Amino acid sequence: MNRRRTAGWALAALLATSFAAHGESSDKMPGQQQAAKAAPIVFFDIAGPDLARQSAFYSAVFGWNVAANGAVTVESRSPLHGTLRTEQSSENLLYFGVRDVTGALEQIVANGGTIAAPRFEVPGVVVLGLFFDPAGNRMGLVEIDEKGQAIVP
């Protein structure tokens, strides 16, 4: 298994641990002090050399409405869970909630992306998949139910 794929599995395990440790209804991360107001994530940026190709990909796969200048607004979960990890990498990942990881991966491939890790289950925690968008950005998928909650296998 190559280093990049190994890192993907390690990251998926961290994500799974995050879901297990914090649960879907947690308002406060461990060690977070009550007095200080945490800074929210207010924007994201996905880079690529071809805006039209990136726009077409994210529109087709995730149903995003992308403006001609690349501006997009998407729904998010609050609170937004995440992890900080120790790794010699500058890579950052976004995980998208989808109803069917396998189906989403098929759409990703049909629209110019590639699969980094097929659908897999972390028993008792979460269902995941990893992919590369057409620009080579590695991203993740989390399988969710009709209420938007992560499916626990």
C-alpha positions in Angstrom: 0.0 0.0 0.0 1.5 3.4 -1.0 2.1 6.2 1.5 -0.7 8.3 0.3 -3.3 5.5 0.6 -1.9 4.5 4.0 -2.3 8.2 5.1 -5.9 8.0 3.9 -6.7 5.0 6.0 -5.0 6.6 9.0 -7.0 9.8 8.5 -10.2 7.8 8.1 -9.5 6.2 11.4 -9.0 9.6 13.0 -12.3 10.8 11.5 -14.0 7.7 12.9 -12.5 8.4 16.3 -13.7 11.9 16.1 -17.3 10.8 15.4 -17.1 8.3 18.2 -15.5 10.6 20.8 -17.7 13.6 20.1 -21.0 12.1 18.9 -23.4 14.0 16.7 -24.8 16.2 19.4 -21.6 17.4 21.2 -21.3 21.2 21.5 -17.8 21.3 23.0 -14.6 19.5 22.1 -12.5 18.0 24.9 -10.2 20.5 26.5 -12.1 23.5 25.0 -12.5 26.2 27.6 -15.9 27.6 28.3 -14.7 31.2 28.7 -13.2 31.5 25.2 -15.5 31.6 22.2 -14.1 29.3 19.5 -13.6 30.8 16.0 -16.0 29.2 13.5 -15.0 28.0 10.1 -16.6 30.6 7.8 -15.2 29.8 4.4 -13.6 27.0 2.3 -11.6 27.1 -0.9 -10.9 24.2 -3.3 -8.2 24.9 -5.7 -7.7 23.5 -9.3 -6.2 24.7 -12.6 -9.6 24.6 -14.5 -12.5 26.4 -12.9 -15.0 25.1 -15.5 -14.0 21.5 -14.9 -14.1 21.9 -11.1 -17.5 23.6 -11.3 -18.9 20.9 -13.5 -17.6 18.2 -11.2 -18.9 19.6 -7.9 -22.3 20.5 -9.6 -22.7 17.1 -11.1 -21.6 15.0 -8.1 -22.8 17.1 -5.1 -25.5 19.3 -6.7 -23.7 22.5 -5.9 -24.8 25.7 -7.7 -21.5 27.3 -8.7 -21.4 30.9 -10.0 -19.3 31.8 -13.0 -16.7 33.3 -10.7 -16.5 30.0 -8.7 -18.5 31.3 -5.7 -20.5 28.5 -4.0 -22.6 28.3 -0.9 -23.3 24.8 0.6 -25.0 23.5 3.7 -23.0 22.5 6.7 -23.5 20.8 10.0 -23.3 22.7 13.2 -21.3 22.0 15.2 -18.7 21.0 12.5 -16.5 18.3 13.9 -12.9 17.8 12.8 -9.5 16.6 13.9 -6.0 17.9 14.1 -3.4 15.3 13.3 0.4 14.8 13.4 1.6 14.0 10.0 4.3 15.3 7.6 1.7 16.7 5.2 0.2 20.0 4.2 -2.9 18.2 3.0 -6.3 19.2 4.3 -9.5 17.3 3.7 -13.2 18.1 3.5 -15.7 15.3 4.1 -19.0 15.4 2.3 -22.1 13.8 3.7 -23.8 11.6 1.1 -26.7 9.0 1.3 -24.7 6.3 -0.6 -20.9 6.3 -0.6 -20.6 3.7 -3.4 -23.1 5.6 -5.6 -21.3 8.9 -5.0 -18.0 7.3 -5.9 -19.5 6.1 -9.2 -20.6 9.7 -9.9 -17.2 10.9 -9.0 -15.5 8.6 -11.5 -18.1 9.4 -14.2 -17.3 13.1 -13.8 -13.5 13.0 -13.9 -12.5 12.1 -10.3 -10.8 9.0 -9.1 -11.3 6.7 -6.1 -8.6 6.9 -3.4 -10.4 4.4 -1.1 -13.6 2.6 -1.8 -16.5 2.5 0.6 -15.5 1.0 3.9 -17.0 0.6 7.4 -15.5 1.4 10.7 -17.8 -0.9 12.8 -19.7 1.0 15.5 -18.5 4.4 14.2 -19.0 5.5 10.5 -19.0 4.5 6.8 -16.4 6.3 4.7 -14.9 6.6 1.2 -12.1 8.8 -0.2 -11.6 10.3 -3.6 -9.6 12.7 -5.7 -11.4 15.5 -7.6 -10.3 16.3 -11.2 -7.6 18.7 -9.9 -6.1 16.0 -7.6 -7.5 17.3 -4.3 -8.2 14.4 -2.0 -11.6 14.5 -0.3 -13.8 12.2 1.8 -17.3 11.0 1.9 -19.3 10.1 5.0 -22.5 8.1 4.5 -25.5 9.8 6.2 -29.1 9.0 6.7 -32.2 11.0 5.7 -31.8 13.2 8.8 -28.2 14.0 7.9 -26.7 11.9 10.7 -23.7 9.7 10.0 -24.7 6.0 9.5 -23.1 3.8 12.2 -22.6 0.2 10.8 
